[in-house]
Amino acid sequence: MSNVQFSIDPVSLAINASGIGFNHELSPLWLRERCQDADHLDQITQQRLFNPHDLSVDLKLIDANTTPDGDLKLVFNDGYQGIYKTDLFLPDFDPDDGLPAQIAWKNDFDKSVFHVDMADLETEAGLFDAIGKFIQYGIIIINDVPNDPEAVTRVGSRFGHVRTTNFGRYFEVYSRPDSNDLAYRTVPLAAHTDNPYRDPMPGIQLLHCLFNGTTGGLSTLVDSLSVLKQLKAEQPQGYELLTKIPVRYRHVDSDIELIERQTMIQTDYMGRVTGVTYSPRLDYLPLLSEQDTRTFHKARQRMGELFADPEYQWEFRLEPGQIQMFHNSRVLHGRTEFDANEGFRHLQGCYIDIDTPKGLYRVLKNKIDREVSK
């Protein structure tokens, strides 16, 4: 957010930040904590060299002026005085923390924008563009990926750190009896998030198609942001319960039992929807009153119907040499049924956490901005 204006009230010495739709007086404590000089802030790590928790709650400004460069010169009643560059305040007014805003989509959306080429990921500009698309849409399709084992982990490593789970560093998705998850059978899989029983739940999943000799086994994706907007309009009370009441998820394997409680609708610190934890194969109704149980169930029932609605769900054939990379809790994934006798279908998958691509985006953006400004 670059359209924030900072001003000094000459009578009260209050520092005001204003913009479209807001005017906020900055607390002296807020300002004092953000001192920028090298004695109080390490200039390399940007970590403080003092403990702000020790500041007096009665801290006040006793003088405030603007320098010829447009910076603030502030003096506090604890004896500290310093120069403040107000552009360093701007990140505090950006609810997206320097990331592109999310764009919700339905099945009729132009999905060609999801596609990127493997070769583009080898350049900083191409990687930056791919991450930006991923943050916006929660999904990218990577084309021309080499069809060799573990290529999915190499691609995943371009975006972040591949996460090892009880399924391994990467996992094989093909039909085999007595497997520890229904993903390894031929049955259809409705829209779901992976591993809601884990803390933290994987942020991103990559699925690489190595071979698909069946007419079935189509991939399905649906953007929960669009679905939840509709659900909230239809059932506001049920929607509210899904955002506040945790659900118990459980996974049992031969050497591990994982249990976690999470709300079905996930929100950020501003209350904005970020995604869901949704897996009808694994969830359990929480303990609620009879009326709330009915309201809760009706809402999750309708949410499932919307996830399967062709208006929202994209059904497509993931081709050999393609990777679908999706935000695990925002973009739900599934698969149609297939016949293993008709042909072999083989995918490889891996998980990475969501924080590293976001952090990499900011680094690449700063680097590209510096190059442009030269």
C-alpha positions as CSV (number, residue, x, y, z in Angstrom):
1,M,0.0,0.0,0.0
2,S,1.8,3.1,-1.3
3,N,-0.9,5.7,-1.0
4,V,-0.6,6.3,2.8
5,Q,0.1,9.8,3.8
6,F,1.8,10.7,7.1
7,S,1.3,14.0,8.9
8,I,2.1,15.8,12.2
9,D,-0.6,17.6,14.3
10,P,1.3,20.7,15.4
11,V,-0.8,21.1,18.6
12,S,-1.0,17.5,19.9
13,L,2.2,16.3,18.2
14,A,0.2,13.3,17.0
15,I,1.5,11.4,14.0
16,N,-1.4,10.5,11.7
17,A,-1.5,8.0,8.9
18,S,-4.3,8.5,6.4
19,G,-5.5,6.9,3.1
20,I,-8.6,6.0,1.3
21,G,-11.2,5.2,3.9
22,F,-9.0,5.5,7.0
23,N,-7.2,7.9,9.3
24,H,-5.2,6.4,12.1
25,E,-3.2,8.1,14.9
26,L,0.0,6.2,15.5
27,S,0.7,5.4,19.1
28,P,4.0,6.7,20.5
29,L,4.7,3.1,21.6
30,W,4.1,1.9,18.0
31,L,6.6,4.5,16.7
32,R,9.2,4.1,19.4
33,E,9.3,0.3,18.8
34,R,10.1,1.0,15.1
35,C,13.2,3.1,15.6
36,Q,15.5,2.7,12.6
37,D,19.0,3.7,13.7
38,A,21.9,1.3,13.7
39,D,22.2,1.4,17.5
40,H,18.7,-0.1,17.9
41,L,18.2,-2.0,14.7
42,D,20.7,-4.4,13.0
43,Q,20.9,-3.1,9.5
44,I,21.5,-6.5,7.9
45,T,19.1,-8.8,9.7
46,Q,16.5,-6.1,10.5
47,Q,16.3,-7.5,14.0
48,R,16.1,-5.3,17.1
49,L,19.1,-4.7,19.3
50,F,16.8,-3.9,22.3
51,N,13.7,-5.4,24.0
52,P,10.6,-3.3,23.2
53,H,8.7,-5.1,25.9
54,D,10.7,-3.0,28.4
55,L,9.3,0.3,27.0
56,S,7.2,2.3,29.4
57,V,3.5,2.1,28.8
58,D,3.4,5.9,29.5
59,L,5.7,6.7,26.6
60,K,4.9,10.0,24.9
61,L,6.2,12.2,22.1
62,I,7.6,15.5,23.3
63,D,8.7,16.9,19.9
64,A,8.0,16.0,16.3
65,N,9.2,17.6,13.1
66,T,9.7,16.9,9.4
67,T,13.3,16.9,8.0
68,P,14.2,18.5,4.6
69,D,14.2,15.0,3.1
70,G,10.6,14.4,4.3
71,D,11.4,12.1,7.1
72,L,10.1,12.3,10.6
73,K,12.3,13.5,13.5
74,L,10.8,12.3,16.7
75,V,11.7,12.9,20.4
76,F,10.2,10.8,23.2
77,N,9.9,11.3,26.9
78,D,12.3,8.4,27.6
79,G,15.2,10.4,26.1
80,Y,15.2,8.7,22.7
81,Q,15.2,10.7,19.5
82,G,15.5,9.4,16.0
83,I,14.9,9.9,12.3
84,Y,12.1,7.8,10.8
85,K,11.7,7.1,7.0
86,T,8.0,6.7,6.6
87,D,8.2,4.5,3.6
88,L,9.4,1.8,6.0
89,F,6.0,2.0,7.7
90,L,4.1,1.1,4.5
91,P,4.3,-2.7,4.9
92,D,2.3,-2.4,8.2
93,F,-0.6,-1.0,6.1
94,D,-0.5,-3.8,3.5
95,P,-2.8,-6.7,4.5
96,D,-1.3,-8.9,1.8
97,D,2.3,-8.3,3.1
98,G,3.6,-7.6,-0.4
99,L,1.9,-10.5,-2.1
100,P,-0.5,-10.2,-5.1
101,A,-4.2,-10.4,-4.1
102,Q,-6.0,-13.7,-4.5
103,I,-8.4,-14.0,-7.5
104,A,-11.3,-16.5,-7.0
105,W,-12.3,-18.6,-10.0
106,K,-15.0,-20.9,-11.3
107,N,-15.1,-23.5,-14.0
108,D,-15.8,-20.9,-16.7
109,F,-12.6,-18.9,-15.9
110,D,-9.9,-18.7,-18.6
111,K,-7.6,-21.4,-17.2
112,S,-4.9,-20.9,-19.8
113,V,-3.5,-18.4,-17.3
114,F,-2.7,-21.3,-15.0
115,H,-0.1,-22.7,-17.4
116,V,3.6,-22.2,-17.2
117,D,6.5,-23.9,-18.9
118,M,9.2,-25.9,-17.1
119,A,11.9,-23.9,-18.8
120,D,10.5,-20.7,-17.4
121,L,11.2,-21.9,-13.9
122,E,15.0,-21.8,-14.6
123,T,14.9,-18.0,-14.8
124,E,14.3,-15.7,-11.9
125,A,11.7,-13.7,-14.0
126,G,9.9,-16.9,-15.0
127,L,9.9,-18.3,-11.4
128,F,8.6,-14.9,-10.1
129,D,5.8,-15.0,-12.6
130,A,4.9,-18.6,-11.8
131,I,4.8,-17.9,-8.0
132,G,2.7,-14.8,-8.6
133,K,0.2,-16.8,-10.6
134,F,0.1,-19.5,-7.9
135,I,-0.6,-17.0,-5.1
136,Q,-3.3,-15.3,-7.2
137,Y,-5.1,-18.4,-8.3
138,G,-4.0,-21.2,-5.9
139,I,-3.0,-23.4,-8.9
140,I,-0.6,-23.6,-11.7
141,I,-0.1,-26.3,-14.4
142,I,3.6,-26.8,-15.3
143,N,4.1,-28.1,-18.8
144,D,7.0,-30.1,-20.4
145,V,8.3,-31.6,-17.2
146,P,10.7,-34.5,-17.8
147,N,8.9,-37.9,-17.3
148,D,11.5,-39.4,-15.1
149,P,11.2,-40.5,-11.4
150,E,11.5,-37.9,-8.8
151,A,11.2,-35.0,-11.2
152,V,8.3,-33.8,-9.0
153,T,10.7,-33.3,-6.1
154,R,13.1,-31.3,-8.3
155,V,10.3,-29.0,-9.4
156,G,9.1,-28.7,-5.8
157,S,12.5,-27.7,-4.7
158,R,12.4,-24.7,-7.1
159,F,9.6,-23.3,-5.0
160,G,10.4,-24.5,-1.5
161,H,11.6,-27.3,0.7
162,V,10.1,-30.7,0.0
163,R,8.4,-32.1,3.1
164,T,8.9,-35.7,4.2
165,T,5.8,-37.3,5.7
166,N,4.8,-40.9,6.6
167,F,4.2,-41.3,2.9
168,G,7.8,-40.5,2.2
169,R,9.7,-37.6,0.5
170,Y,7.5,-38.2,-2.5
171,F,4.6,-40.7,-3.0
172,E,3.5,-42.9,-5.9
173,V,-0.1,-42.7,-7.0
174,Y,-1.2,-45.9,-8.8
175,S,-3.7,-48.6,-8.1
176,R,-2.6,-51.2,-5.6
177,P,-4.7,-53.3,-3.3
178,D,-4.5,-53.0,0.5
179,S,-2.9,-49.5,0.3
180,N,-2.9,-47.2,3.3
181,D,-5.0,-44.5,1.5
182,L,-7.9,-44.6,-0.9
183,A,-5.9,-42.4,-3.3
184,Y,-4.0,-45.6,-4.2
185,R,-7.2,-47.3,-5.4
186,T,-9.3,-46.9,-8.6
187,V,-12.3,-45.4,-6.8
188,P,-13.4,-41.9,-7.5
189,L,-12.2,-39.2,-5.1
190,A,-14.4,-36.3,-4.3
191,A,-12.9,-32.8,-3.8
192,H,-10.8,-32.8,-0.6
193,T,-7.8,-31.4,1.1
194,D,-4.8,-33.7,1.9
195,N,-3.7,-34.5,5.4
196,P,-6.2,-32.4,7.5
197,Y,-5.1,-34.7,10.4
198,R,-1.6,-33.2,10.3
199,D,-0.2,-30.2,12.1
200,P,0.7,-28.2,10.2
201,M,-1.3,-29.5,7.2
202,P,0.8,-29.4,4.0
203,G,0.5,-26.1,2.3
204,I,1.1,-27.1,-1.3
205,Q,0.8,-30.3,-3.2
206,L,2.4,-31.2,-6.5
207,L,1.2,-34.1,-8.7
208,H,3.2,-35.1,-11.7
209,C,1.6,-37.3,-14.4
210,L,4.1,-39.9,-15.6
211,F,1.7,-42.1,-17.5
212,N,-2.1,-42.3,-18.1
213,G,-3.4,-45.0,-20.3
214,T,-7.0,-44.9,-19.1
215,T,-9.9,-42.9,-20.3
216,G,-11.0,-42.3,-16.7
217,G,-8.9,-40.9,-13.9
218,L,-9.6,-37.3,-14.8
219,S,-8.3,-34.7,-12.4
220,T,-10.7,-32.3,-10.7
221,L,-10.0,-29.0,-9.0
222,V,-12.2,-26.4,-7.4
223,D,-11.5,-23.0,-5.8
224,S,-12.9,-23.0,-2.3
225,L,-12.9,-19.1,-2.3
226,S,-15.7,-19.1,-4.9
227,V,-17.7,-21.9,-3.2
228,L,-17.5,-20.3,0.2
229,K,-18.8,-17.0,-1.0
230,Q,-21.9,-18.8,-2.3
231,L,-22.2,-20.8,0.9
232,K,-22.0,-17.7,3.1
233,A,-24.8,-16.1,1.1
234,E,-27.0,-19.2,1.4
235,Q,-26.4,-20.3,4.9
236,P,-24.7,-17.6,7.1
237,Q,-25.3,-19.3,10.4
238,G,-23.9,-22.6,9.2
239,Y,-21.0,-20.8,7.6
240,E,-20.2,-19.1,10.9
241,L,-20.2,-22.5,12.7
242,L,-17.8,-23.9,10.1
243,T,-15.4,-21.1,10.8
244,K,-15.4,-21.4,14.6
245,I,-16.0,-25.1,15.6
246,P,-13.1,-27.4,15.2
247,V,-13.5,-30.8,13.6
248,R,-11.6,-33.9,14.5
249,Y,-9.6,-35.6,11.6
250,R,-7.9,-39.0,12.0
251,H,-5.5,-41.1,9.9
252,V,-4.3,-44.6,10.8
253,D,-1.3,-46.3,9.3
254,S,0.7,-49.3,10.4
255,D,3.2,-47.3,12.3
256,I,1.5,-44.0,13.1
257,E,-1.9,-42.6,14.2
258,L,-2.4,-38.9,13.4
259,I,-5.2,-36.8,14.9
260,E,-5.8,-33.1,14.6
261,R,-8.7,-30.7,15.2
262,Q,-9.2,-27.8,12.8
263,T,-12.1,-25.7,11.6
264,M,-13.5,-26.6,8.2
265,I,-13.3,-23.0,7.0
266,Q,-9.9,-21.3,7.5
267,T,-9.5,-17.5,7.8
268,D,-6.6,-15.2,8.2
269,Y,-6.0,-12.5,10.9
270,M,-8.4,-10.1,9.1
271,G,-11.2,-12.7,8.9
272,R,-10.7,-13.3,5.2
273,V,-11.1,-16.8,3.9
274,T,-7.9,-18.6,3.0
275,G,-9.3,-22.1,2.4
276,V,-10.8,-25.1,4.0
277,T,-10.0,-28.4,5.7
278,Y,-12.4,-30.8,3.9
279,S,-12.2,-34.5,3.7
280,P,-15.5,-36.5,4.2
281,R,-13.5,-39.7,4.4
282,L,-11.7,-38.5,7.5
283,D,-13.8,-35.9,9.4
284,Y,-16.1,-36.4,12.4
285,L,-19.1,-34.2,13.5
286,P,-18.1,-32.1,16.6
287,L,-20.1,-32.3,19.9
288,L,-22.8,-29.6,19.6
289,S,-26.4,-29.1,20.6
290,E,-29.0,-30.9,18.4
291,Q,-29.9,-27.7,16.6
292,D,-26.3,-26.6,16.0
293,T,-25.4,-30.2,14.8
294,R,-28.2,-29.9,12.2
295,T,-27.1,-26.4,11.2
296,F,-23.4,-27.5,11.0
297,H,-24.2,-30.7,9.0
298,K,-26.5,-28.8,6.6
299,A,-23.7,-26.3,5.9
300,R,-21.0,-28.9,5.3
301,Q,-23.5,-30.9,3.2
302,R,-24.2,-27.9,1.0
303,M,-20.4,-27.1,0.8
304,G,-19.8,-30.6,-0.5
305,E,-22.6,-30.1,-3.1
306,L,-21.0,-26.9,-4.3
307,F,-17.6,-28.5,-4.5
308,A,-19.0,-31.1,-6.9
309,D,-21.1,-28.6,-8.9
310,P,-19.9,-28.2,-12.5
311,E,-20.2,-24.4,-12.2
312,Y,-17.3,-24.5,-9.7
313,Q,-15.4,-27.8,-10.4
314,W,-12.9,-28.0,-13.2
315,E,-12.5,-31.5,-14.7
316,F,-9.6,-32.2,-17.0
317,R,-7.0,-34.7,-18.1
318,L,-3.6,-34.2,-16.6
319,E,-1.3,-35.3,-19.4
320,P,2.1,-37.1,-19.0
321,G,4.8,-34.4,-18.5
322,Q,2.5,-32.1,-16.6
323,I,2.5,-31.1,-13.0
324,Q,-0.5,-29.6,-11.2
325,M,0.7,-27.6,-8.2
326,F,-2.1,-26.3,-6.0
327,H,-2.6,-24.7,-2.6
328,N,-3.8,-27.7,-0.6
329,S,-6.4,-25.9,1.6
330,R,-7.6,-23.4,-1.0
331,V,-7.9,-25.4,-4.2
332,L,-9.5,-28.8,-3.5
333,H,-8.5,-31.7,-5.7
334,G,-10.1,-35.0,-6.7
335,R,-10.2,-37.7,-9.4
336,T,-12.8,-39.5,-11.4
337,E,-13.0,-43.3,-11.2
338,F,-10.8,-45.3,-13.6
339,D,-10.4,-49.0,-14.7
340,A,-7.0,-50.4,-14.0
341,N,-7.6,-53.2,-16.5
342,E,-8.0,-50.6,-19.3
343,G,-4.5,-49.2,-18.8
344,F,-1.9,-48.0,-16.3
345,R,-2.1,-44.6,-14.5
346,H,0.9,-43.4,-12.6
347,L,1.4,-40.1,-10.8
348,Q,4.1,-39.0,-8.4
349,G,3.4,-36.4,-5.7
350,C,5.1,-34.4,-3.0
351,Y,4.3,-31.6,-0.5
352,I,6.0,-28.3,0.3
353,D,4.9,-25.7,2.8
354,I,3.3,-22.4,1.7
355,D,5.6,-20.0,3.5
356,T,8.7,-20.5,1.4
357,P,7.2,-19.6,-2.1
358,K,5.7,-16.5,-0.5
359,G,9.1,-15.5,0.9
360,L,10.8,-16.3,-2.3
361,Y,8.3,-14.1,-4.2
362,R,9.2,-11.1,-2.0
363,V,12.9,-11.6,-2.5
364,L,12.5,-11.9,-6.3
365,K,10.2,-8.9,-6.4
366,N,12.7,-6.7,-4.5
367,K,15.5,-7.9,-6.8
368,I,13.5,-7.2,-10.0
369,D,12.4,-3.8,-8.7
370,R,16.0,-2.9,-8.0
371,E,17.0,-3.9,-11.6
372,V,14.2,-1.9,-13.1
373,S,15.1,1.2,-11.1
374,K,18.7,1.2,-12.2
